[in-house]
């Protein structure tokens, strides 16, 4: 497992400390959870941006007066299916025992 060191403001540290004390979880647990959620959101945002650029490059209309819903839905559906197939084939390569439910550290 990799280690990451970062500096945070006293305010953020106080808030993390309070949450850890009130819940019985560690500050590390909260930081990992927040990073996971933030990365999930960023990955989705970036993927949608890439898919939109590919859509336009493949002859789709740029946003302006509007992209016909059927055209965009069909394209996004195809891409989602491709990503789903890719993610399913990658699942066998994940580390065993990774989970959000970490014991207190």
C-alpha positions as CSV (number, residue, x, y, z in Angstrom):
1,X,0.0,0.0,0.0
2,X,1.3,3.5,-0.9
3,X,1.6,6.3,1.6
4,X,0.7,9.9,0.8
5,X,1.6,12.9,3.0
6,X,-0.2,16.2,2.6
7,X,-0.6,19.4,4.6
8,X,-4.1,20.6,5.4
9,X,-5.4,23.6,7.2
10,X,-6.0,23.6,10.9
11,X,-9.8,24.0,10.2
12,X,-9.9,20.8,8.1
13,X,-7.8,18.9,10.6
14,X,-10.2,20.0,13.4
15,X,-13.2,18.9,11.3
16,X,-11.6,15.5,10.6
17,X,-10.7,15.1,14.2
18,X,-14.3,15.9,15.3
19,X,-15.8,13.4,12.8
20,X,-13.3,10.7,13.9
21,X,-14.0,11.2,17.6
22,X,-17.8,11.2,17.1
23,X,-17.9,8.2,14.8
24,X,-15.1,6.0,16.2
25,X,-13.4,5.9,12.7
26,X,-10.0,7.2,11.9
27,X,-9.1,10.4,10.1
28,X,-7.4,8.2,7.5
29,X,-10.7,6.4,6.9
30,X,-12.5,9.7,6.2
31,X,-9.7,11.0,3.9
32,X,-9.6,7.7,1.9
33,X,-13.4,7.8,1.5
34,X,-13.3,11.4,0.4
35,X,-10.6,10.8,-2.1
36,X,-12.5,7.7,-3.5
37,X,-15.7,9.7,-3.9
38,X,-13.9,12.7,-5.4
39,X,-12.0,10.5,-7.9
40,X,-15.2,8.8,-8.9
41,X,-16.8,12.2,-9.6
42,X,-13.8,13.4,-11.5
43,X,-13.5,10.3,-13.6
44,X,-17.1,10.5,-14.6
45,X,-16.8,14.2,-15.5
46,X,-13.6,13.6,-17.5
47,X,-15.1,10.5,-19.3
48,X,-18.2,12.5,-20.3
49,X,-16.0,15.3,-21.6
50,X,-13.9,12.8,-23.7
51,X,-17.0,11.1,-25.0
52,X,-18.5,14.4,-26.0
53,X,-15.3,15.4,-27.9
54,X,-15.3,12.0,-29.6
55,X,-19.0,12.4,-30.5
56,X,-18.3,15.7,-32.2
57,X,-15.1,14.4,-33.9
58,X,-17.1,11.4,-35.3
59,X,-19.5,13.8,-37.0
60,X,-21.9,14.7,-34.2
61,X,-23.1,18.2,-33.9
62,X,-21.4,20.6,-31.4
63,X,-23.6,21.9,-28.7
64,X,-25.3,25.0,-29.8
65,X,-29.0,25.1,-30.7
66,X,-28.9,21.5,-29.3
67,X,-27.9,18.0,-30.0
68,X,-30.8,15.8,-30.9
69,X,-31.5,13.7,-27.8
70,X,-31.7,10.4,-29.7
71,X,-28.4,10.9,-31.4
72,X,-26.5,11.7,-28.2
73,X,-28.3,9.0,-26.2
74,X,-27.4,6.4,-28.8
75,X,-23.8,7.5,-28.8
76,X,-23.5,7.6,-25.0
77,X,-25.3,4.2,-24.7
78,X,-22.7,2.7,-27.1
79,X,-19.8,4.2,-25.1
80,X,-21.3,3.1,-21.7
81,X,-21.6,-0.5,-23.1
82,X,-18.0,-0.4,-24.2
83,X,-16.9,0.9,-20.8
84,X,-19.0,-1.7,-19.0
85,X,-17.5,-4.5,-21.0
86,X,-14.0,-3.1,-20.4
87,X,-14.6,-2.7,-16.7
88,X,-16.0,-6.2,-16.4
89,X,-12.9,-7.7,-18.0
90,X,-10.7,-5.6,-15.7
91,X,-12.4,-6.7,-12.4
92,X,-10.3,-9.9,-12.2
93,X,-7.2,-7.7,-11.8
94,X,-8.3,-5.8,-8.7
95,X,-6.6,-6.4,-5.3
96,X,-8.3,-8.9,-3.0
97,X,-9.8,-7.5,0.1
98,X,-10.2,-3.8,-1.0
99,X,-13.2,-2.4,0.7
100,X,-14.6,0.9,2.1
101,X,-15.2,-0.8,5.5
102,X,-11.7,-0.6,6.9
103,X,-11.0,-1.4,10.5
104,X,-10.0,1.4,12.9
105,X,-6.4,2.2,12.5
